[in-house]
């Protein structure tokens, strides 16, 4: 990475951290007076839009989206591969309003976690798998009923590009339990915003939205089938990006 790019990355992180600090402090005092939809808009959508803009203008991370026509009017469960932080900033711009399945410990981060908690994410303890699944189904069902999209990373954590991991079934189970569509999303953000280190590689991130998957039922067989269908589509879309 060149010296100029190193300086750009340092500037990017400085502005990102500074904006997050100021934003979170303000939100902690403002959000309690807002409705749930406005909390999500102000806390999640506005700041993440700024983060995506900074990444594009300062470190050259552009993007192109295909498959927008596959987004249904009915809110559902977004199943996306997880390679970097970038997609957590960008996906709330495509599916609105949106909340996420996150690790409970993120809510303990001063100011950031406190502000995030006000947007009503689904925070789970990953060490308690059975309780987490029940919590996801119960709280996720409430959010879907409120007309809110739910983002789930079925890989559980960030993975390196090309690394295939079996998808967990939590997101598919949530969709099946609520007769909600599953929207598979694939991207190659990890090629430009690596999982490890601070380096960034300028270029165009490809985001691909697949056809909606409508569950056939809420039984275990339907959950497995819907999950495998989403997993297969995402893996194929990622393979296609590597071949081009």
C-alpha positions as CSV (number, residue, x, y, z in Angstrom):
1,X,0.0,0.0,0.0
2,X,1.4,3.4,-1.1
3,X,2.2,6.2,1.4
4,X,-0.6,8.3,-0.1
5,X,-3.1,5.4,0.4
6,X,-1.9,4.9,4.0
7,X,-2.6,8.6,4.6
8,X,-6.1,8.3,3.1
9,X,-6.9,5.3,5.2
10,X,-5.7,7.2,8.4
11,X,-7.9,10.2,7.4
12,X,-10.8,7.9,6.7
13,X,-10.7,6.2,10.1
14,X,-10.2,9.5,11.9
15,X,-13.2,11.0,10.3
16,X,-15.3,7.8,10.8
17,X,-14.4,7.6,14.5
18,X,-14.9,11.3,15.1
19,X,-18.3,11.3,13.4
20,X,-19.4,8.2,15.2
21,X,-18.4,9.7,18.6
22,X,-20.2,12.9,18.0
23,X,-23.2,11.2,16.4
24,X,-23.6,8.6,19.2
25,X,-23.4,11.2,22.0
26,X,-26.2,13.3,20.3
27,X,-28.4,10.3,19.6
28,X,-28.3,9.0,23.2
29,X,-30.2,12.2,24.2
30,X,-32.4,12.6,21.1
31,X,-33.5,9.0,20.2
32,X,-35.7,8.4,23.3
33,X,-38.1,11.0,22.0
34,X,-38.4,9.3,18.5
35,X,-40.5,6.5,17.2
36,X,-38.9,3.2,16.4
37,X,-38.8,3.9,12.6
38,X,-37.3,7.4,13.2
39,X,-34.7,5.9,15.6
40,X,-33.6,3.4,12.9
41,X,-33.5,6.2,10.3
42,X,-31.5,8.6,12.5
43,X,-29.3,6.1,14.3
44,X,-28.6,3.6,11.5
45,X,-29.5,5.0,8.1
46,X,-28.1,8.5,8.3
47,X,-24.8,7.7,9.9
48,X,-24.1,4.6,7.8
49,X,-24.9,6.6,4.6
50,X,-22.2,9.0,5.8
51,X,-19.8,6.1,6.4
52,X,-20.3,4.8,2.9
53,X,-19.8,8.2,1.4
54,X,-16.5,8.7,3.3
55,X,-15.3,5.3,2.2
56,X,-16.0,6.2,-1.4
57,X,-14.6,9.7,-1.4
58,X,-11.5,9.1,0.7
59,X,-10.3,5.5,0.0
60,X,-12.1,5.0,-3.4
61,X,-14.5,2.2,-2.4
62,X,-17.2,2.5,-5.0
63,X,-20.0,0.0,-5.5
64,X,-22.5,-1.3,-8.1
65,X,-25.7,-3.1,-7.2
66,X,-27.6,-5.6,-9.4
67,X,-30.9,-7.2,-8.7
68,X,-32.7,-4.3,-7.0
69,X,-35.9,-5.5,-8.8
70,X,-35.8,-8.6,-6.6
71,X,-36.6,-6.6,-3.5
72,X,-40.2,-7.3,-2.6
73,X,-42.6,-4.7,-1.0
74,X,-43.0,-7.0,2.0
75,X,-40.2,-6.7,4.6
76,X,-38.4,-10.0,5.1
77,X,-35.1,-11.5,6.2
78,X,-31.9,-10.6,4.4
79,X,-29.3,-13.4,4.4
80,X,-25.9,-12.0,3.4
81,X,-22.4,-13.2,3.4
82,X,-20.1,-11.4,5.8
83,X,-16.6,-10.3,4.8
84,X,-16.0,-6.9,6.2
85,X,-17.5,-3.9,8.0
86,X,-18.5,-2.2,4.7
87,X,-21.6,-4.3,4.1
88,X,-22.9,-3.5,7.6
89,X,-22.8,0.2,6.5
90,X,-24.2,-0.3,3.1
91,X,-27.1,-2.8,3.4
92,X,-29.2,-0.5,5.6
93,X,-29.4,1.8,2.5
94,X,-31.0,-0.9,0.4
95,X,-33.5,-2.4,2.8
96,X,-35.3,0.2,4.9
97,X,-36.2,0.3,7.7
98,X,-33.8,-2.3,8.9
99,X,-32.4,-3.8,12.1
100,X,-29.8,-6.5,12.6
101,X,-29.0,-9.7,14.5
102,X,-25.9,-8.8,16.5
103,X,-23.7,-10.1,19.3
104,X,-25.0,-8.9,22.7
105,X,-21.6,-7.6,23.7
106,X,-21.7,-4.9,21.1
107,X,-24.3,-3.1,23.2
108,X,-21.8,-2.6,26.0
109,X,-19.5,-0.4,23.9
110,X,-19.7,3.1,25.4
111,X,-21.9,5.5,23.4
112,X,-21.8,3.4,20.2
113,X,-23.5,0.4,21.9
114,X,-25.9,2.6,23.8
115,X,-27.0,4.4,20.7
116,X,-27.3,1.1,18.8
117,X,-29.5,-0.3,21.5
118,X,-32.0,2.5,20.9
119,X,-32.5,1.2,17.3
120,X,-33.8,-2.1,18.7
121,X,-31.4,-4.6,17.2
122,X,-31.8,-8.3,18.0
123,X,-28.9,-8.8,20.4
124,X,-28.1,-12.5,21.3
125,X,-25.7,-14.4,23.5
126,X,-24.0,-16.7,21.0
127,X,-22.9,-19.0,23.8
128,X,-26.5,-20.0,24.4
129,X,-27.6,-21.4,21.0
130,X,-31.1,-22.6,21.9
131,X,-32.0,-19.4,23.8
132,X,-30.6,-17.3,21.0
133,X,-32.7,-19.1,18.4
134,X,-35.9,-18.6,20.5
135,X,-35.0,-15.0,21.0
136,X,-34.4,-14.4,17.3
137,X,-37.7,-16.0,16.4
138,X,-39.7,-14.1,19.0
139,X,-38.2,-10.6,18.7
140,X,-37.6,-11.0,15.0
141,X,-41.3,-11.8,14.5
142,X,-42.2,-8.6,16.3
143,X,-39.9,-6.5,14.1
144,X,-41.3,-8.1,10.9
145,X,-44.8,-7.4,12.1
146,X,-43.7,-3.7,12.6
147,X,-42.6,-3.6,8.9
148,X,-38.9,-3.7,9.7
149,X,-36.4,-5.7,7.6
150,X,-34.0,-8.0,9.5
151,X,-30.4,-8.5,8.4
152,X,-28.8,-11.8,9.4
153,X,-25.2,-12.9,8.5
154,X,-25.7,-16.7,8.6
155,X,-21.9,-17.4,8.6
156,X,-21.9,-15.9,12.1
157,X,-18.7,-13.9,11.7
158,X,-16.6,-12.3,8.9
159,X,-14.9,-14.7,6.5
160,X,-12.1,-14.4,4.0
161,X,-13.1,-14.2,0.3
162,X,-13.3,-17.7,-1.1
163,X,-13.8,-19.3,2.3
164,X,-17.1,-21.2,2.3
165,X,-18.8,-21.9,5.6
166,X,-22.0,-23.8,6.3
167,X,-24.8,-21.3,7.0
168,X,-26.6,-21.4,10.3
169,X,-30.4,-21.8,10.1
170,X,-31.5,-19.0,12.4
171,X,-32.4,-16.5,9.7
172,X,-34.2,-19.1,7.6
173,X,-36.1,-20.3,10.8
174,X,-37.1,-16.8,11.5
175,X,-38.5,-16.3,7.9
176,X,-40.3,-19.6,7.9
177,X,-41.9,-19.0,11.3
178,X,-43.3,-15.7,10.1
179,X,-44.0,-16.6,6.4
180,X,-41.6,-13.9,5.4
181,X,-39.5,-13.8,2.3
182,X,-35.8,-14.5,2.4
183,X,-33.6,-12.2,0.3
184,X,-30.2,-13.6,-0.5
185,X,-27.4,-11.0,-0.9
186,X,-23.9,-11.6,-2.1
187,X,-21.0,-9.2,-2.3
188,X,-17.2,-9.1,-2.6
189,X,-16.5,-6.3,-0.1
190,X,-13.7,-8.4,1.5
191,X,-11.6,-8.0,-1.6
192,X,-11.5,-4.2,-1.0
193,X,-12.0,-3.9,2.8
194,X,-10.0,-6.9,4.2
195,X,-11.2,-8.8,7.3
196,X,-7.8,-8.2,8.9
197,X,-5.7,-5.0,9.1
198,X,-6.6,-1.5,8.2
199,X,-5.6,-1.6,4.6
200,X,-8.1,-0.7,1.8
201,X,-8.0,-1.5,-1.9
202,X,-9.7,1.1,-4.1
203,X,-12.2,-0.4,-6.6
204,X,-15.8,-1.3,-7.1
205,X,-17.6,-3.6,-4.7
206,X,-20.2,-5.7,-6.4
207,X,-23.5,-6.3,-4.5
208,X,-25.9,-8.9,-5.9
209,X,-29.5,-9.3,-4.7
210,X,-31.1,-12.6,-5.5
211,X,-34.7,-13.6,-6.1
212,X,-36.9,-13.7,-3.0
213,X,-37.2,-17.2,-1.5
214,X,-40.7,-17.8,-0.1
215,X,-40.8,-20.5,2.6
216,X,-43.0,-23.5,1.9
217,X,-43.8,-23.9,5.6
218,X,-42.4,-23.6,9.1
219,X,-41.4,-27.2,9.7
220,X,-37.7,-28.3,9.9
221,X,-37.7,-29.6,6.4
222,X,-38.9,-26.3,5.0
223,X,-36.3,-24.4,7.1
224,X,-33.5,-26.6,5.8
225,X,-34.6,-26.2,2.2
226,X,-34.9,-22.4,2.3
227,X,-31.6,-22.1,4.0
228,X,-29.8,-24.4,1.5
229,X,-31.4,-22.4,-1.4
230,X,-30.1,-19.1,-0.1
231,X,-26.7,-20.6,0.7
232,X,-26.4,-22.1,-2.8
233,X,-27.4,-18.8,-4.5
234,X,-24.9,-16.7,-2.5
235,X,-22.1,-19.2,-3.1
236,X,-22.8,-19.3,-6.8
237,X,-23.0,-15.5,-7.0
238,X,-19.6,-15.2,-5.2
239,X,-18.1,-17.7,-7.6
240,X,-19.3,-15.7,-10.6
241,X,-17.6,-12.6,-9.2
242,X,-14.3,-14.4,-8.9
243,X,-14.6,-15.8,-12.4
244,X,-15.1,-12.4,-14.0
